[in-house]
Amino acid sequence: MKKKHPSRGSRRFRATGLGYSAAQARSGTSHKLPELEAFPNQYPGYYEIKIDMPEYTAMCPKTGQPDFGTLTLEYAPNKWVVELKSLKLYLHGFRNVGIFYENVVNRFLDDVVASVKPRWAKVTGKFTPRGGIASTVTAEFPRRRTR
């Protein structure tokens, strides 16, 4: 008999998922990636940048199967702007990394914030459907309060 989740009382929910380990859940969050570079912002007034990256690939940490998607970075630069070639190399650094969708979006946001210290930033990952399920994950800085 499956354990009931204490807050839901559902017999179909198991907090352990489908046999995912804690190591798989953390997978990719500390993997060494190419460094994001930045250059000084020559127009420090308020403007926004949007960068679409439709060639994201990584690996599922459980199955090793490839994951594909589009990552979108939107941000308002402060003193620094992300250099695009370094961004491309950074993104390609995920190619053979086992990482969950939620982890890549949050890690990408954290790395951008650490690199360029923007006024605000948002990363959205739209991932190619697998098993008939399409996922979109969004993370923002500064973090919005959850509902």
N, C-alpha and C positions, 0 to 999 in steps of 0.2 A: 504494500500500500504506500502511495506517495505521501510525503509529509504535506500538511497544510501550511500555507504561508500565514503567519500570525495575523496580519492585517487584512487579508482578503478572504480567508476561509475557503479558498478554492483548492480542490483536490488535484487540479491539473497543473498547478504552478509549483515549480521546484526552484528554490533560490540558487541551486547549484547549476542550473541550466541543463545542457545535454552533455555533461561530463567535461566542461571546460575547467582547466586548472587555473589557479591564481597566476601562475607564470604565463599562461596563454593570455589571460586578461591584461597583464602588464606588458605583454610583448610589443616591442617597437617603441615604447615610451622613452627609453634611454639609449636607443641605438645611435651610434656615431653617424652623423650626417654631414655633408659638406656645409661649410659655414655660410650663413647669409651675410652678404656685404651691403654696405650702405654708402651713400654719398651725401654731402651737405645740401640741404634744401635751399635753392637759390630764390625761391618765391615763398617766404615764410607766412604769407597771408593764408587765410583758410580756403583750402580747396581739397577735393577728394580724388582718389585714384581707385580704379577698379581694374583688376587683372583676372582674366579667365584662363584657366590652365586645363584644357580638355584631355590631356594625355596622362593623367594620374594612373599609375599602376602600382600595386603592392600584392602581397600574398595573404591569404587567410591564415592566421596563426594556428588554426585547428586542422584544416584539411590540406594546406599548402597550395590550394587552387588560386589562380590569379583573380584579383579584384581590379575593376576599372572604374573610373569616374572622372568628373570634372570638379576641380577645386576652384573656388572664386575667392579672391582676397579683395576686400574693400577697406580703405583706410584713409584717414586724414593725416598727412604727414605733419610733423612738428619741425624738428631741426634736421632730420635725416629722411632719406628716401631709399627704398629697397632697390638695389641694383639688379636688373632683370636677368643677366647671365648667371649670376650666383643663385638667383631664385630658381632658374631652370635646372641647374646642377643639384640644388637642394631637393627639388621635387623628384628628380631622377634617382636620388639616393634612397627613395622608398621602394624602388623596383623589386628588390629581392628580400624585403623586410616583411616579416609576419606581423601585421598590425590591424586592429579592428578599426572600423570607420570612425567611431567616436574618439578613439585615441589619436588618429592622424589629424582630425580637425582641431582638437584641443592642443595637440603638440605643435602643429603648424602655427596656430594663433600665439601660443606662448613664445615660440622662437621668433616670430615677427615682432612681437611686443618687446622682447629682450634686445633685439637687434636695432630697431629704429625708434622705439619709444613714441608711438603715434599718439595723436590726440584721442582717437578712437580707432577701432579696427573690428572687422567682422570676417570670419572665414565660413564659407558654406561648402559642404561637400555633397554633390549629387552623384550617387553611385549607381552603376549599371545594375539593373535587376538581376537577382540570382534566385532561382526557385520561385519566380513569379512575384518577388517582393522587391520594390524599389525603396531605397533609403535616402533621406536628406538629413544631414546633420549640420547644425549651425552653432558657432561659438562666438561670443562678442567680448570686447574689452572697451571700457570697463565692463565687468560682468553685470548683467541685469539681474535684479532679484527674481527668484523663481516664483511661480504662481502657487 
